[in-house]
Amino acid sequence: MAETIDMVNEDQLPGHESELEPKPDWTPRYPGSGRLKDKVAIVTGADSGIGRAIAALFAREGADVAILYLCEHDDAQKTKAIVEGEGRRAIAIPGDLGDKQFCERAVQQVVDTFGRLDVLVNNAGEQHPDKDIRDITDEQLRRTFQTNIFSMFYMVQAARPHLRSGAAIVNCTSVTMYKGAEILLDYSATKGAITAFTRSLSQNLIKDGIRVNAVAPGPIWTPLNPFGGQPKEKIPEFGKDTPMERPGQPNEVAPAFLFLACEDSSYMSGQVLHPNGGTIVNG
């Protein structure tokens, strides 16, 4: 049976950002410059962590944002308030991204509400540490792949009819895809799949003027790790093995997503950015 050696049981994931101390820093660092003016973006996993920081920054840059999340309603409402505080519209849609029908309903709700879709950010994910590959249950293996990579297929399939030339898709992979992670075997495998998916999808859609890129964060201080994604005893040292000797903050990652979502990256597709504290990997 898979170990549950963290602050909460696995069935309580993804965890409430409102209960996390110290609080992650999601606040955009600079005034907006209209780089996503009047665009509509879907951000999955936007209730907390990196997703919240992306939603906040996109709103500051002029986008209306659909917040897709699993079950943390208080966190999602906080993100919605953040977007609205930037003067933009927001909707929060709860549900399981591993369910194809939910993804179809959610995308349709976004288009019905905002009238268009310009940016899809596939950010949601889950991870569970296991020291021995034999401890990874069939249920966990299927669930991790369903949440982390199947959901991206489902979201892109649902979004595709609404994406026009100039649209952008940004996927969240991970440094673990490049350097490995001995206790995150299933998680890192999904991140490898995400990178391959990004590169292949970019070739599939570029002829229609749709760019597809990815971001591969290193250790970032979000609910994902302290609420089940890392062994409890590793949390005090989380991120200290990077050259910068600290974990990153969500607002240090969100600008990479913004760059790939807006016209600043108009000559980039099939690429991966690496906000990871200085760890050198083959991109």
N, C-alpha and C positions, 0 to 999 in steps of 0.2 A: 504494500500500500504506500502511496506517495506520502512523503513526510509533510507535516504541517508544523513548521518550526519557526513560525513568525508571530507577529503581534496579534493577528486575528486568524480565524480559520479560513481555509480557501473559499468556503461558500459565502464568506462575507466580503470578498473582493468586489470591486476594486478599492474600496476604502474611501472614507470621507476626508477631503482636504481640510475641511473645517476642524477636524480632530488632530491634524498633523502639527507637530511643533519641532523646530521652528517652521513658520509658514513659508511655502515656496513663494518666490518673487515673480509674479506674473505681469507687473506693471510695465507698459511700454516706456522706453527710456527717452523718446524724443517726440516732438510735435509731429503730427501727420503731414503728408505732402500730397495727398490725393492719389496715391499710386493704385488704389482699388476703388476709385470714386464710382459710386452707383453700381458696383458689381455685387453679385450674390454668391456667397460661399457656403458650402457645407463643410463643417469640421466635425469629424467623428471623435468621440472621446473628449469632447470639449467642456465637460463639466468641471475638470480639474487639470492640474499639471500642465504639460506642454500644450494640450488642447485649449485650455483656458487662455494661456498666454497668446496663442495664435489667434483666437477669437477676439481678444482685446486689441491686438495689434491690427488685425484686419479691419476692425470697426474704426479704429483711429485713422486708418488710411482710406476710409470711405465706404466700406462694404457692409451690406446687410448679412447677417450670419445665422445659419441654422445650426443649432447645437444638438448633435445626436449623442446619446449617452445611454448607459445600461439602466441604472437604478438609483443613482445618488441625486435625488431630487433637490435637496437643499443646495448642493454644489452647483447643479445646473441652473437653478434660479439665480444664484449669485453671478454666474457667468452671463446670464441673460441681462441682469441689471448692469453689469459692466459694459456690455455692448450698447445697451440703451443709454447709459451714461455718456457714451461717446457720440450720441445723437443719431444712432443707427437703429434699424429694426432688428429684432431677434425673435426666433421661436425655439423652444426646447422640445425635443421629441425623444421620449424614452423608448427603449426596446433593445432587442438582441440582434446585433449586426451579423451574427452567424445564421440568422434566419433570412433566407432570400426574400420571402414575402414581406417581411418587415422593411427591408431595404427598399423594395419597390414602393411600398406605401409611403415611406418617409420621403423619398425623392419626389413623389407626386405631390405630397403635402407642401414641400418647399416650392415647387413650381407653381402650384395653385395659389400659394400665399404671396410669393414675390414676383411671379411672372417670368422668371428666367433662372438660369444656373450658369455661372461663369467659372467657378473654381470648386474643385472637389479635393479636400484634404483627408486622406485616409490615415488617421493617427491612432485610432483605438487599438489596444492590444492588451494581452495578459501574459504573465509568466509565473512559473512555479519551480522553485529550486528542488533538485533531487541529486544526491551525492552518488547514487548508483542507478544506472540506466534501467535496472530491473525494478526499481521503485516507481517508474513512470507507468501509471495504469493506462489501460486502453482508453478509458473515459477521459483522462487528462490529455493524452496525446491527441485524440480527436478534437477535444474542446479547444486546445491551444491552436491547432491548425484552423479550426472553424472560425475562431475569433480573429486570428491574426492575418490569415491570407485568404481564406474562403470569402470573408466579408469584403475584401477589396474587389474580388471578382464580382460579387453581388452588387456592390455599390457602383462600380463602373458600368456594369450591364444595365442597371436601372437609370444611371445618369446619362448614358451615351446618347439617347435620342434628343436630349436637351442641350448638349454641348455643341457649340458652334465654333467656327474658326476664331482663334484668339483665346479659347478656353485653356485652362491649365489643370492638371492633376498632379498632386504632390503626395507621395507616399512616405510613411515613416518606417524606415528600416532601423538598423542599429549597428553600433561598433562591434557587437558580438558576432555579426555576420562575417566580419573581416578578421578578428583576432581570436574568435572562439570564446566559449564560456563553459568551464568544466561542469558546473552545476546547473546550467540552463540548456540542456541538450535539445529539448523539443522547441524551446523559444528561439534559440539561435538558428535552428534549422528553418523555422518559419521566416526569419529575417533574411536568410539566404534566398528563400523562395521569393520574398518581396523584392529583393534587388533584381533578380532575374525577371520577375514580372514587370518591373519598372522599365528595364531595358528593352524587353520584347514589346510591351505595350507602346512604348515611345515610337518604335518603328512601325507599329500597326496603325497609329493615329496621326503621325506627322503629316501624311499626305492631305489630311483634312484640316490642318492648321491647329491641331490640339497638341500641346506640349505635355510631356510626362517626365517628371523628375522625382528625386527622393532626398530625404535627409536622414543621416545616420548618427543620431545623438550618442554621446558617451553616457557616463553616469550622471543623471539629472535628478535633482531633489524633487520628487513628486510622490503622491501616495502609492504608486506602483510598487516601489521597493520596500518601504517600511511596513506596508500593509499586506505582505504576502509574497513579494517578488524576490526577496533576499532572506537568507537566514538571519534571525534576530541578532546573533552575535557579530555579524558582519556590518551591521548598520553604523556603529561608531566610526568605522574605517571607510565607509562608503565614499568612493571617489578619490581617496587619497593616493591611489596607485597610478593616477594620471600624472603627466609631467607638471601640471599646475597644482597638483596635490590637494585637490578639493573637488567636490561635485559641482556641476553647473546648475544654474537656475533656469527655470522655464523661459524667462524673458531673454536669456542668452541664446536660446534655440529658435524662438519664434521668428526672428529676422531672417533666418535661412529659409523658412517656409514662405515668408513674404516675398523675398527676392525671387524665388522660383514661381510664385503665383502671379507676379506682375510683369510688366513689359521690360523691366530692367534685365530680365534673363531671356529676352526674345530670341537669342541665338543659342539657347541651351535646351536640349532634350535628351533623355536617357542618362542623365548625370546624377551624381550623388554628392551632397555637401556633408562635411564632417565637423560639426561642433562637438568636440569630444575632449577638450582640455589639453590638447597638444599631442595626443597619441597619433603616431604616423602609421597609416595603413595604405594599402594599394587600393585606390579609388575606383 
